[in-house]
């Protein structure tokens, strides 16, 4: 039986800067092994470590206003995408 139930790997906790970069609270060991989140609605372009946790850029978040609206959004992948 396939485990396609969504698993939350992170939650966006805020915006970082003016270019649409977000600060996710990451629950997984490595977020960068996944590129598509929330059923393909979000595409991870890059992720790096910042002073207060991770900093991530998504293709669908163009500016700080859009990043701010994403606060509280969980980043999920299907359970069968996990090792």
MOWOZI-V922340 format. One record per pair of residues at least 24 apart in sequence whose ideal C-beta (glycine too) atoms are under 10 Angstrom apart, sorted by the first residue. I is the first residue (numbers start at 1). J is the second residue. D is the distance in Angstrom with one decimal. If there is no record, write none. Layout:
i:I j:J d:D
i:I j:J d:D
This chain:
i:1 j:80 d:9.9
i:2 j:78 d:8.5
i:2 j:79 d:8.3
i:2 j:80 d:5.3
i:3 j:78 d:7.6
i:3 j:79 d:3.7
i:3 j:80 d:5.0
i:3 j:81 d:9.3
i:3 j:82 d:8.2
i:4 j:78 d:4.7
i:4 j:79 d:6.2
i:4 j:80 d:5.6
i:4 j:81 d:8.9
i:5 j:76 d:9.4
i:5 j:78 d:7.4
i:5 j:79 d:4.9
i:5 j:80 d:8.8
i:6 j:37 d:9.5
i:6 j:38 d:8.1
i:6 j:39 d:7.9
i:6 j:74 d:8.3
i:6 j:75 d:9.9
i:6 j:76 d:3.9
i:6 j:77 d:7.0
i:6 j:78 d:6.3
i:6 j:79 d:7.2
i:6 j:81 d:9.7
i:7 j:74 d:9.7
i:7 j:75 d:9.9
i:7 j:76 d:6.2
i:7 j:77 d:5.9
i:7 j:78 d:7.4
i:7 j:79 d:5.0
i:7 j:80 d:9.5
i:7 j:81 d:8.0
i:7 j:82 d:6.3
i:8 j:37 d:9.7
i:8 j:38 d:9.9
i:8 j:74 d:4.5
i:8 j:75 d:6.8
i:8 j:76 d:5.1
i:8 j:77 d:8.7
i:9 j:33 d:9.6
i:9 j:34 d:6.8
i:9 j:37 d:7.6
i:9 j:74 d:8.4
i:9 j:75 d:5.4
i:9 j:76 d:6.9
i:9 j:77 d:6.1
i:9 j:81 d:9.6
i:9 j:82 d:8.7
i:10 j:34 d:9.7
i:10 j:37 d:8.3
i:10 j:47 d:9.3
i:10 j:53 d:9.8
i:10 j:54 d:7.5
i:10 j:56 d:8.0
i:10 j:73 d:9.3
i:10 j:74 d:7.4
i:10 j:75 d:4.3
i:10 j:76 d:8.9
i:11 j:70 d:9.9
i:11 j:71 d:8.9
i:11 j:72 d:6.8
i:11 j:73 d:7.0
i:11 j:74 d:5.2
i:11 j:75 d:6.9
i:11 j:76 d:9.9
i:12 j:42 d:9.4
i:12 j:56 d:8.2
i:12 j:58 d:9.1
i:12 j:61 d:9.0
i:12 j:67 d:7.8
i:12 j:68 d:9.6
i:12 j:69 d:9.6
i:12 j:70 d:4.7
i:12 j:71 d:5.8
i:12 j:72 d:6.8
i:12 j:73 d:4.8
i:12 j:74 d:8.0
i:12 j:75 d:7.0
i:13 j:52 d:9.6
i:13 j:53 d:8.1
i:13 j:54 d:9.8
i:13 j:70 d:9.8
i:13 j:71 d:6.6
i:13 j:72 d:8.0
i:13 j:73 d:9.7
i:14 j:52 d:9.7
i:14 j:67 d:7.9
i:14 j:68 d:7.5
i:14 j:70 d:9.0
i:14 j:71 d:5.7
i:14 j:72 d:9.6
i:15 j:61 d:8.8
i:15 j:63 d:9.0
i:15 j:64 d:5.0
i:15 j:65 d:8.4
i:15 j:66 d:8.6
i:15 j:67 d:3.7
i:15 j:68 d:4.8
i:15 j:69 d:9.1
i:15 j:70 d:7.9
i:15 j:71 d:7.4
i:16 j:50 d:7.1
i:16 j:52 d:9.2
i:16 j:53 d:9.9
i:16 j:54 d:9.8
i:16 j:55 d:5.5
i:16 j:56 d:8.8
i:16 j:57 d:9.4
i:16 j:64 d:8.6
i:16 j:67 d:7.5
i:17 j:55 d:8.7
i:17 j:63 d:9.8
i:17 j:64 d:6.9
i:17 j:67 d:8.6
i:18 j:63 d:6.8
i:18 j:64 d:4.7
i:18 j:65 d:9.3
i:18 j:67 d:9.0
i:19 j:57 d:7.8
i:19 j:61 d:9.2
i:19 j:62 d:8.3
i:19 j:63 d:6.9
i:19 j:64 d:7.3
i:19 j:67 d:8.5
i:20 j:45 d:9.8
i:20 j:57 d:6.9
i:20 j:58 d:7.6
i:20 j:59 d:9.5
i:20 j:60 d:9.0
i:20 j:61 d:4.3
i:20 j:62 d:5.1
i:20 j:63 d:4.9
i:20 j:64 d:6.5
i:20 j:65 d:8.6
i:20 j:66 d:5.9
i:20 j:67 d:5.0
i:20 j:68 d:9.7
i:20 j:70 d:9.2
i:21 j:45 d:9.7
i:21 j:46 d:8.9
i:21 j:47 d:10.0
i:21 j:48 d:9.5
i:21 j:50 d:9.2
i:21 j:55 d:5.7
i:21 j:56 d:6.9
i:21 j:57 d:5.2
i:21 j:58 d:8.8
i:21 j:61 d:8.0
i:21 j:63 d:9.9
i:21 j:64 d:8.5
i:21 j:67 d:6.7
i:22 j:47 d:9.9
i:22 j:54 d:9.0
i:22 j:55 d:7.7
i:22 j:56 d:5.5
i:22 j:57 d:7.7
i:22 j:58 d:7.0
i:22 j:61 d:6.5
i:22 j:64 d:9.6
i:22 j:66 d:9.3
i:22 j:67 d:4.9
i:22 j:68 d:9.0
i:22 j:70 d:6.0
i:22 j:71 d:8.2
i:22 j:73 d:8.8
i:22 j:75 d:9.5
i:23 j:50 d:7.2
i:23 j:52 d:7.1
i:23 j:53 d:6.2
i:23 j:54 d:6.9
i:23 j:55 d:6.2
i:23 j:56 d:7.7
i:23 j:67 d:8.9
i:23 j:71 d:9.2
i:24 j:53 d:7.6
i:24 j:54 d:5.3
i:24 j:55 d:8.3
i:24 j:56 d:5.3
i:24 j:58 d:9.7
i:24 j:70 d:9.5
i:24 j:73 d:9.1
i:24 j:74 d:9.6
i:24 j:75 d:6.3
i:25 j:53 d:6.7
i:25 j:54 d:8.0
i:25 j:74 d:10.0
i:25 j:75 d:9.7
i:26 j:53 d:7.1
i:26 j:54 d:5.1
i:26 j:56 d:8.7
i:26 j:75 d:8.5
i:27 j:74 d:9.7
i:27 j:75 d:9.3
i:28 j:75 d:9.1
i:28 j:77 d:9.0
i:28 j:82 d:8.6
i:31 j:56 d:7.1
i:31 j:75 d:7.6
i:31 j:77 d:9.8
i:32 j:56 d:9.0
i:33 j:77 d:9.6
i:33 j:81 d:9.2
i:33 j:82 d:9.5
i:33 j:83 d:8.6
i:34 j:75 d:8.3
i:34 j:76 d:9.7
i:34 j:77 d:5.3
i:34 j:81 d:6.7
i:34 j:82 d:9.0
i:35 j:59 d:9.8
i:35 j:77 d:9.7
i:36 j:77 d:7.6
i:36 j:78 d:9.7
i:36 j:81 d:8.8
i:37 j:73 d:9.2
i:37 j:74 d:8.8
i:37 j:75 d:4.5
i:37 j:76 d:6.2
i:37 j:77 d:6.2
i:37 j:81 d:10.0
i:38 j:73 d:7.7
i:38 j:74 d:7.7
i:38 j:75 d:6.7
i:38 j:76 d:5.6
i:38 j:77 d:8.5
i:39 j:76 d:7.8
i:39 j:77 d:9.2
i:39 j:78 d:8.2
i:41 j:73 d:9.5
i:41 j:76 d:9.7
i:42 j:70 d:8.6
i:42 j:73 d:8.3
i:42 j:75 d:6.8
i:42 j:76 d:9.5
i:44 j:75 d:8.4
